Amino acid sequence: MKVECVRKRIFRNREEAKRIIFAWIETRYNRTRRHSTLDYLSLFEYERRDREIFNNVY
């Protein structure tokens, strides 16, 4: 995150930093980064698969 999001810019204030970092996490990190503990799926893909399994069971 530091290299991809934080080091590339200078934030005007803490609120701007929070807003930009939150947006980066929600749009880039959670949707694209693969996690070994989630069978090498992104968090977004894992949650989608989990919802599909849950909906098929109930």
TIDO-772829 format. One record per residue: residue number from 1; x, y, z of N, C-alpha, C in turn. Coordinates in Angstrom, 1 decimal. Example, Ala and Ser with C-alpha at 12.3 -4.5 7.8 and 13.67 -1.06 7.14 Angstrom:
REM TIDO-772829
+-----+--------+--------+--------+--------+--------+--------+--------+--------+--------+
|   k |   n.c1 |   n.c2 |   n.c3 |  ca.c1 |  ca.c2 |  ca.c3 |   c.c1 |   c.c2 |   c.c3 |
+-----+--------+--------+--------+--------+--------+--------+--------+--------+--------+
|   1 |   13.2 |   -5.7 |    7.8 |   12.3 |   -4.5 |    7.8 |   13.2 |   -3.3 |    7.8 |
|   2 |   12.8 |   -2.2 |    7.1 |   13.7 |   -1.1 |    7.1 |   12.9 |    0.0 |    7.9 |
+-----+--------+--------+--------+--------+--------+--------+--------+--------+--------+
END
This chain:
REM TIDO-772829
+-----+--------+--------+--------+--------+--------+--------+--------+--------+--------+
|   k |   n.c1 |   n.c2 |   n.c3 |  ca.c1 |  ca.c2 |  ca.c3 |   c.c1 |   c.c2 |   c.c3 |
+-----+--------+--------+--------+--------+--------+--------+--------+--------+--------+
|   1 |    0.8 |   -1.2 |    0.0 |    0.0 |    0.0 |    0.0 |    0.9 |    1.3 |    0.0 |
|   2 |    1.9 |    1.2 |    0.8 |    2.8 |    2.4 |    0.8 |    3.3 |    2.8 |   -0.6 |
|   3 |    3.8 |    1.8 |   -1.3 |    4.4 |    2.0 |   -2.6 |    3.3 |    2.4 |   -3.6 |
|   4 |    2.2 |    1.7 |   -3.6 |    1.2 |    1.9 |   -4.6 |    0.3 |    3.1 |   -4.4 |
|   5 |    0.1 |    3.5 |   -3.1 |   -0.9 |    4.5 |   -2.8 |   -0.3 |    5.7 |   -2.1 |
|   6 |    0.4 |    5.5 |   -1.0 |    0.8 |    6.6 |   -0.1 |    2.0 |    7.3 |   -0.6 |
|   7 |    3.1 |    6.7 |   -1.0 |    4.3 |    7.4 |   -1.4 |    4.2 |    8.2 |   -2.7 |
|   8 |    3.2 |    8.0 |   -3.5 |    3.0 |    8.7 |   -4.7 |    2.4 |   10.1 |   -4.6 |
|   9 |    2.0 |   10.4 |   -3.4 |    1.3 |   11.7 |   -3.3 |    1.5 |   12.4 |   -1.9 |
|  10 |    1.2 |   13.6 |   -1.9 |    1.3 |   14.4 |   -0.6 |   -0.2 |   14.8 |   -0.3 |
|  11 |   -0.6 |   14.4 |    0.8 |   -2.0 |   14.7 |    1.2 |   -2.1 |   16.1 |    1.9 |
|  12 |   -3.2 |   16.8 |    1.6 |   -3.4 |   18.1 |    2.2 |   -3.7 |   18.0 |    3.7 |
|  13 |   -4.4 |   17.0 |    4.1 |   -4.7 |   16.8 |    5.5 |   -5.1 |   15.4 |    5.8 |
|  14 |   -5.3 |   15.1 |    7.0 |   -5.6 |   13.7 |    7.5 |   -6.9 |   13.2 |    6.8 |
|  15 |   -7.9 |   14.0 |    6.7 |   -9.2 |   13.6 |    6.1 |   -9.0 |   13.2 |    4.6 |
|  16 |   -8.2 |   13.9 |    3.9 |   -7.9 |   13.6 |    2.5 |   -7.2 |   12.2 |    2.4 |
|  17 |   -6.2 |   12.1 |    3.3 |   -5.5 |   10.8 |    3.3 |   -6.4 |    9.6 |    3.6 |
|  18 |   -7.3 |    9.8 |    4.6 |   -8.2 |    8.7 |    4.9 |   -9.1 |    8.4 |    3.8 |
|  19 |   -9.6 |    9.4 |    3.1 |  -10.6 |    9.2 |    2.0 |   -9.9 |    8.5 |    0.8 |
|  20 |   -8.7 |    8.9 |    0.5 |   -8.0 |    8.3 |   -0.7 |   -7.5 |    6.9 |   -0.3 |
|  21 |   -7.0 |    6.7 |    0.9 |   -6.6 |    5.3 |    1.2 |   -7.7 |    4.4 |    1.3 |
|  22 |   -8.9 |    4.8 |    1.9 |  -10.1 |    4.0 |    1.9 |  -10.5 |    3.6 |    0.5 |
|  23 |  -10.6 |    4.6 |   -0.4 |  -11.0 |    4.3 |   -1.8 |  -10.0 |    3.3 |   -2.5 |
|  24 |   -8.7 |    3.5 |   -2.2 |   -7.7 |    2.6 |   -2.8 |   -7.9 |    1.2 |   -2.3 |
|  25 |   -8.2 |    1.0 |   -1.0 |   -8.4 |   -0.3 |   -0.5 |   -9.6 |   -1.0 |   -1.0 |
|  26 |  -10.7 |   -0.2 |   -1.1 |  -11.9 |   -0.8 |   -1.6 |  -11.9 |   -1.1 |   -3.1 |
|  27 |  -11.2 |   -0.3 |   -3.9 |  -11.3 |   -0.4 |   -5.4 |  -10.1 |   -1.3 |   -5.9 |
|  28 |   -9.0 |   -1.2 |   -5.3 |   -7.8 |   -1.9 |   -5.8 |   -7.4 |   -3.1 |   -5.0 |
|  29 |   -7.2 |   -2.9 |   -3.7 |   -6.6 |   -3.9 |   -2.9 |   -7.6 |   -5.1 |   -2.7 |
|  30 |   -8.8 |   -4.8 |   -2.3 |   -9.8 |   -5.9 |   -2.0 |  -10.2 |   -6.6 |   -3.3 |
|  31 |  -10.2 |   -5.9 |   -4.4 |  -10.7 |   -6.5 |   -5.6 |   -9.7 |   -7.2 |   -6.4 |
|  32 |   -8.4 |   -6.9 |   -6.2 |   -7.4 |   -7.5 |   -7.1 |   -6.3 |   -8.3 |   -6.4 |
|  33 |   -6.0 |   -8.0 |   -5.1 |   -4.9 |   -8.7 |   -4.5 |   -5.3 |  -10.1 |   -4.0 |
|  34 |   -4.6 |  -11.1 |   -4.4 |   -4.9 |  -12.5 |   -4.1 |   -4.3 |  -12.8 |   -2.6 |
|  35 |   -5.1 |  -13.5 |   -1.9 |   -4.8 |  -13.9 |   -0.5 |   -4.6 |  -15.4 |   -0.4 |
|  36 |   -3.5 |  -15.8 |    0.1 |   -3.2 |  -17.3 |    0.2 |   -4.2 |  -18.0 |    1.1 |
|  37 |   -4.6 |  -17.3 |    2.1 |   -5.6 |  -17.9 |    3.1 |   -7.0 |  -18.0 |    2.5 |
|  38 |   -7.2 |  -17.4 |    1.3 |   -8.5 |  -17.4 |    0.7 |   -8.4 |  -18.2 |   -0.6 |
|  39 |   -7.6 |  -19.3 |   -0.6 |   -7.4 |  -20.1 |   -1.8 |   -6.9 |  -19.3 |   -3.0 |
|  40 |   -6.1 |  -18.3 |   -2.7 |   -5.5 |  -17.4 |   -3.8 |   -6.6 |  -16.7 |   -4.6 |
|  41 |   -7.7 |  -16.3 |   -3.9 |   -8.7 |  -15.5 |   -4.5 |   -8.6 |  -14.1 |   -3.9 |
|  42 |   -9.1 |  -13.1 |   -4.7 |   -9.1 |  -11.8 |   -4.0 |  -10.3 |  -11.8 |   -3.0 |
|  43 |  -10.3 |  -10.9 |   -2.1 |  -11.4 |  -10.8 |   -1.1 |  -12.7 |  -10.6 |   -1.8 |
|  44 |  -12.8 |   -9.8 |   -2.9 |  -14.0 |   -9.6 |   -3.6 |  -14.5 |  -10.9 |   -4.2 |
|  45 |  -13.6 |  -11.7 |   -4.9 |  -13.9 |  -13.0 |   -5.5 |  -14.4 |  -14.0 |   -4.4 |
|  46 |  -13.7 |  -14.0 |   -3.3 |  -14.0 |  -15.0 |   -2.2 |  -15.4 |  -14.7 |   -1.7 |
|  47 |  -15.7 |  -13.4 |   -1.4 |  -17.0 |  -13.1 |   -0.9 |  -18.1 |  -13.4 |   -1.9 |
|  48 |  -17.8 |  -13.2 |   -3.2 |  -18.8 |  -13.5 |   -4.2 |  -19.1 |  -15.0 |   -4.2 |
|  49 |  -18.0 |  -15.8 |   -4.2 |  -18.2 |  -17.2 |   -4.2 |  -18.9 |  -17.7 |   -3.0 |
|  50 |  -18.6 |  -17.1 |   -1.8 |  -19.2 |  -17.5 |   -0.6 |  -20.7 |  -17.2 |   -0.6 |
|  51 |  -21.1 |  -16.1 |   -1.2 |  -22.5 |  -15.7 |   -1.3 |  -23.2 |  -16.7 |   -2.2 |
|  52 |  -22.6 |  -17.1 |   -3.3 |  -23.2 |  -18.0 |   -4.2 |  -23.4 |  -19.4 |   -3.6 |
|  53 |  -22.4 |  -19.9 |   -2.8 |  -22.6 |  -21.1 |   -2.1 |  -23.7 |  -21.0 |   -1.1 |
|  54 |  -23.7 |  -20.0 |   -0.3 |  -24.8 |  -19.8 |    0.7 |  -26.1 |  -19.8 |    0.0 |
|  55 |  -26.3 |  -19.0 |   -1.1 |  -27.6 |  -19.0 |   -1.7 |  -28.0 |  -20.3 |   -2.3 |
|  56 |  -27.1 |  -21.1 |   -2.7 |  -27.5 |  -22.4 |   -3.3 |  -27.8 |  -23.4 |   -2.2 |
|  57 |  -27.3 |  -23.2 |   -1.0 |  -27.6 |  -24.1 |    0.1 |  -29.0 |  -23.8 |    0.7 |
|  58 |  -29.4 |  -22.5 |    0.8 |  -30.6 |  -22.2 |    1.4 |  -31.7 |  -21.7 |    0.4 |
+-----+--------+--------+--------+--------+--------+--------+--------+--------+--------+
END
